[in-house]
Amino acid sequence: MSNQSGLVALEATLSRDMELLNYPAKPWVLPRSAANGQAILDVLVAGGGQGGLAVASGLMQRKISNILVVDKNPQGSEGPWRTFARMPTLRTPKHVTGPDQGNPNLTIRAWYEAQWGAESWDNLKLVPRTTWAQYLEWYRKFLGIPVRNDTTVGALEWNHAERCFSVPVQTKGTTEVLLARKVVLATGIDGSGRWEVPGFISSNLPKTLYAHTSEHIDFEALKGKRIGVMGAGASAFDNALVALSSGASEVHVFYRRRTLPNVNPFRWMENIGFLDHFADLSDAERWRFILQIVRMGQLPPQATYTAAVAHSNFHMHGESPWLNAEAVDGKVRITTPNNTMDFDYVILGTGFVTDLSLRPELVKLEPNILLWKDRYSAPADAQNEDMSRHPYLGSSFEFQEKTPGCAPYLPSLFNYTYGCLLSLGLGGASISGMKYSVPKVVRGITRQLFMEDSDLHFASLQTFDAKEF
């Protein structure tokens, strides 16, 4: 049972921290309104998960309060933690920081110890997934971050007359157009594309026979069933283990490689040099690093792998890519180079594809956005089509225009999704990178807001008349 008095004491300490750090305290961003009187937001953040909340918190600390965070999910279901994430614990080390913005009393550790004690923290190997979700809920509430849930963002459009973005949003059936000078896309792992279902699956199978790991799956309905899993990354193994634990009669995991990867490059990435300075490398160097990480592959967590292989009804099939799938008598027939097998249901751990043209928010802007393939040609032995479609971002995660002069407003739109990987390394869709990435986004926004209004700030200086004697 949590110690609520400990949490109350922590919140009192945090309030004191924020008071001590509250310099400069005065607001500085000049308010703007449209010609019709509609207020213009300084920043709209699309996505109320960990990345969106951390960016909003950083902006508020820098005295930008005219902001709004919107999220398509109901309150409590932002991000993957209570929806499609099915691992028991986070995969990052428990001492990871980021949302705290450098305040030790705002860390997951301080919040946890305030309720369950230091000894409990010491005994904790990894942070439980639902505990992280609870921490984010508290973080949002304590900091008073303005979030509108159940709100979907439509196609962004630049409003030339008002010098801001027109942002169509729909909240529980009600549609309106918000205006915002800056927009941050903090829409997660698939935020620069979509979760990918192979065409031969979606074309050949009824939806009742398959699901992607990012979707809702009724695991109770799979009890006693024979399940096939495509892919052997972390999410594939997570779902396989849940199916086994739910009473599936057999679970078979198929993957292309001869053997499973057993080295996690993300653990290597967790060093200050890479996390803070990856973006300072040349294009060729950045491409080389990320290509190596992609080629090393994603492995299942050790605990998940161990738990899965402990089941006698769990089977792995290496060098077994799926060549075809068809529905036969209510079952799924899978063909690999080695054999043909029938399953009652199949789960696709096939990840996501990077393609900005698939994003509804960007449908009107995507043709003018600079991509990596527009700036860099990889050597013949280092080609990667998905990487080539990554947006080529500026140093603060801002989009850039493909042709100079075609869309000079694009740097006012920030991509804090997994699509930032090739340009800036780990961002908001990865807890590991938030300590260094959040300040870059926030400072990029404050820099733009100040520079755009420099004439007005100078006029304010000219009329400043607070006499001291």
N, C-alpha and C positions, 0 to 999 in steps of 0.2 A: 504494500500500500504506500502511495506517495505521501510525502510530508508537505502538506500545503503551507504550513507555517514557514517552512524553509524556503518555499518559492516566494512567499510574500516578502521575506527578508531579502532575498536576492533582488526582487523587483525594486525594493526601496534602495538598495545599493546601486542598482542600475540607474535609477532616477537621479541619484547623486552623481554618478559618473557622467551622465549626460549633461547635468548642470555644470559640472567642472569643465567639460570639454566644449561648452557652448560658446565658442568664439570663432569668428565674429557672429554675433547674435542677430543682427538686423537683416531683414529681407533685402534682396538686391535685384531680383529679376523684375523687370518692368512689366506690369500687366498689359495684356492686349485683348481687344475685342474686335469682332467682325463689324462690318458696316451696318449690319442689322441689329447690332447690340449683343450678339451671342458671344459669350466668353470663349477665349481660345486657351486651351490647356497648354502649359509649357511642355509637358511630356505625357504621352499615353504609353503605357506598357501593356503589350498583349501577352498574357501569360502570367498566372498568379502562383506558379510553382516556386521552387527555391531560387531560380535565377531572377525571375521577375520581382519577387519580394526583396531580394538582396539589392538589386539595382534601385528599387523604390526607396529602400532604407538609406542607401548611399546618397541619393538625391535630396532626401529630407534632411540628412545631416548637413548638407551643403546649402541649406536654406532654400530649396526649391520645393515648395509645398503645393503648388498648383499642378498636381499630377493626379492621374487615375490609372489603376491597374484593373484590367478586365480579364476574366477567365471564363472559358466555355463551360466549365464543370460546376456542379453545385459546391457550396462551401464544404471543405473537408476532403474533397476529391480532386483537388488540383494536383497536377503532376501524376506520376505513375504509382505512387506509394500505396494507395488504397484501391487502385483499379487493376492494372495489368502487371504490375511488378509482383512477382511471386516468390522471390528469394526470402528466406527467413531474416537475413541481416543485410546491411549495406556491405558492399565489397571494398570500400575504401577503409583505410585505417581509422580507428575510433578517434584518434587525436586530430583528425582533419579539421581545418577552420575555413572560414570564408564569409558566411552570412553575418558574422559578428563584426566585420569591418574593423578589426583590430582591438575591440573592446573585450577583454578576457571574461568579463561577467556576462557577456551575451553569447558565449560559446555553448555548444551542445554539452560540453563537459560541466560547465558551471550550472546550467539548467538541470542536468541529470543529478549531479551531486547534491544540489539544493533539496531534491525530493527523495532520493534513495541513498545518499551518503557516499563518501569517498571510497569506502571499502567495496561497495557494490560496483562502483565504476572500475576500480582496480581489477575486480574479478570478471569484468565484461571483456570478452575477446573482440567482438564487433558490435556495432550499434544495431539493434533490431530495426527492421524496416519500418514498422508501425511507430516505434519510438521516435524515429526521425520525423515522421509525419506529424506526431504530436508536438515536437519541438517547433516545427515550422508554423503550426497553428498558434502556438503561444507567441512566437516571434512576431507574427502578423498582428495579433491582438494587442500585445504589450506596446509595440511601437506605433500603433494606430494607423497602419498603412491603409489607405483608401482602396478597397477592392470591390469591384462589382462582379458578382458571380453570375452564372447562367447567361453569359454574354458572348456572342460570337462576332468576330470581326470579319467584315466583308472586304471588298476590293478597295485598297487604298488609292487615293488620287490626289495629286498636288493641286491645291487651290491657288492659282497664280495671283488672283485679286487680293487674297488675304495673306499670302505668303506663309501658308501652313498646309498640312495634310487634311483632307476631308476623310473621315474615318466612319464608314457606315457600320453600325453595330445593331445587333438584334438581341433584346433581352426578354426572354419569356414571351415571344411573339410580338413584342413592340419594337419597331424599327426607328432609329434616329441617326442623324449624322453629327458626330462630334468633330471638333476642330482641334488640332494639336500641332504645335511648332515642331516637336520632335516625337518620333515613334520608335519604341524599342520592341523588337520581336523576340520574346523570350518563350518560344513555343516548343522547346524541348528537342529531343533527339531527332524526331522526324520533321522539325520545323523548317528545314530547307529542302523538303521533298515529301516523301510519304513512306509509310510502311509498305514493304514490297511483297506481293503475292505473285509467284511465277505464273505466266500466262497459261501454261498447260494445266495448271490447277484451276484457276478461275474460269477457264473456258470449258473444261471437261467435267468438273464436279459441281453438284448442287451445294449450296452454302451449308446445308445441314450436315455435310460430311467433313468439313474442314474449318479450321480457324487459324488465324495468325496469332502469335504469342501476344501481340498488342491488343487483342480483342477479349471480350468477356467469353469465358468458357465455363460451361456447366460441368464441372468435374464429377459431381455426384452421378450425373447421367452416364459417365464413362465407366462406372463400376462394372466389372466383369467383362469389359470390352477389350479388344485387341487394338492397340494404338501405335501408329507410326509417327515418328517425329523427324522432320527434315531439318538438318542442321545440328551442329554440336557445340554451339557457343553457350554462353552463360544462360541466356533466356531459354534456349532449347532444353538444357538440362534442368533448369528450374521447373519448367512445365512438365517434363518427363517425371520428375520426382513427385510433383503434386499428383499427377495421374496415378503413379504407383501407390502413393499414400492414400489415394481415394478408392483403391481397390480394383484398378485395371488388371485384367488377367495377364496381359503382356504389354510391354512397352519396348519398341525397337527404335533406336536412334541411328540415323544414316548421315554420313558425311563424306566429303570428297577426298580429304587427305588420307594418307595411309595410316597415320597415327594422330592422336589428339595432341594439340599444342599443350605443353606443360610449363611454359614460361609466359608470364604476364607482362607485356611491355608497359602497361599502365603503371605498374609498380616502379619501373625504371623512370617513367616520366615524372614521378613525384619528387622532383628536386628543384631548388630555387632557380638554377640556371635555365632549365627548360621551361618551367612554368612562367617565369617572369621575362625571359629574353628570347624565347623561340621566335617571336615576331621580328626580332632584329636581324635574323639571318637573311641571306639572299634567297631569291626565289628557288634557285637550284638546290640550296641546302634545305630549305623547308620541304620541298618536294621529296628529297632523299630521305629525310627523317620520317615523314608521314607514310611514305610508301613502305619503308622498312617495318613500321608498326603495323600497317595493314597486312603485309605479307607474313608477319609473325603470327597473326591471327588472334582470335579471342578464345580463351579457354574457360571451362566451367570452374567455379570456385572449388577449392579442394574439399571442403565439407560437403558440398552438393554432389560432387563426383563420388566421394566415398559412400555417401548415403544411397546413391542410385545403384552403384555396382554391388552393394550389399544385398540387393533384391535378386533372388534367383530367376525371376521372370523379367529381368531387364537385359536387353541385348544391344550391342553396338556393332555397326557395320561400316568399316572403313573402306575407302575407295569405292563408295557406292552412291554416286550422285543419282538423283531421280531423273530418269529419261522421259518418263511418261506417267500419267495417272488417268484412270478411267473408272467410271462407276459401273459396277457389275453386280446385279442382284442386291442392290442396297449396300454394297460394300465398296471400298476403294482398292483398286488393283494398282499397285506400284511396280514399275519396271525399272530395274537398275542394270548396269552392265553385267551383273553377276547372277541375278535371278528375278523372279516375279513373286510378289507377296500380296496377300489380301489383308485389309484392315477394316475395322468397324468405323474408325475415325482417324484423321490425320491432323497433326499440329505443325505449323510452319514457323520454324525459328530462322526465317530468311532475312531478318533485319530490315533495312530501309534503303531507299535509293535517294541520292542527292539530285534534285532537279527543281529549280525555282519555278519553272513553268507550271508545276503541279500545285503550287500554293495559291489558294483563293485570295489571300491578302495581296498577292503580288501580280495578279493577272494583268493589271494595267501598267505595271512598272517594269516587269521582268525583261522585256525586250531591250531595255536600255541599261541593264545592270551588267557591270563588268564581271566576267568569269575568269577563272584561272586559264582556261584554254585560249582566252583572248590575249593573255599576257605571257604565257610560258609554254614552250614546246619541249616536252620531255624527250629524252633520248629513246631510241627504239626499244631498248631493253628495260625501260622504266615507264612504259605506258600504263595508264589506268583511267578508264573512261569516267568512272564515277568521280574521281578526284578532279578531273578536268572540268567538271560541271560545278565545282565549288565556287561560291562567290569570292572574288578577289577583294578583300576588305581592307579598309584603312586601319591605322594604328589604334583606333578606338572602337573597332567593330562596325564602322560605318560602311554602307554600300558606296560604290563609286560608279561613275558613269562610263559606259562602254566607249562612247565617242565624246571627246571634250566638247562641252556646250550643248549636248543633246538633252541632258537632264541634270542641271546643276544643283537641283534640290535633293538628289539621292543621298548625299552625305548626312542629311537630317534624319535618315532612316537607319537604324542600328540592328544588325543581325547577331543576336546573342543566343543563337541556337547551335546545335552540333555542327552546322555548316561552317562554323568559324574555324574548324580544326586545322585546315591547311594554311590559313592566313595567320592565325594567332594562337594555335594550340587549343588547350582545353578551356571551355567557357562555361556558361551557366547550366548547360545540360550535363555537366560533370562536376561533382562536388569538389574533386581534387583541384580544379583550376580556379575556383571562385576567389580565393584569397588574393590572387594577382589580377584576375580578369575584371572583377567588379569595379575596382578603382579606375581602370582604363576606360570603361564605358562611361562611368559617371563623370570623370574629368573631361572626356570628349564632349559630353553634352553641355557641361557648364562652360567649357571653353567657347563652344559655338554660340551659346546664348549671350555671353558677354560680348564677344566680338561683333555679333550681328547688331547689337544695340550700342556700340561704342560711341556713336554720335550723340545718342540720347544721354548716355552716361557722362559724356563730356559737357553737355549742356547742363546737366545736374550739378557738375562740379563748378561750372561758371556761376551758377546762381546760389551756390552753397554759402550760407551766411550765418552759421552758428557761432556767434562771437563768444570768445572765452574770457575776455576782459574788456 
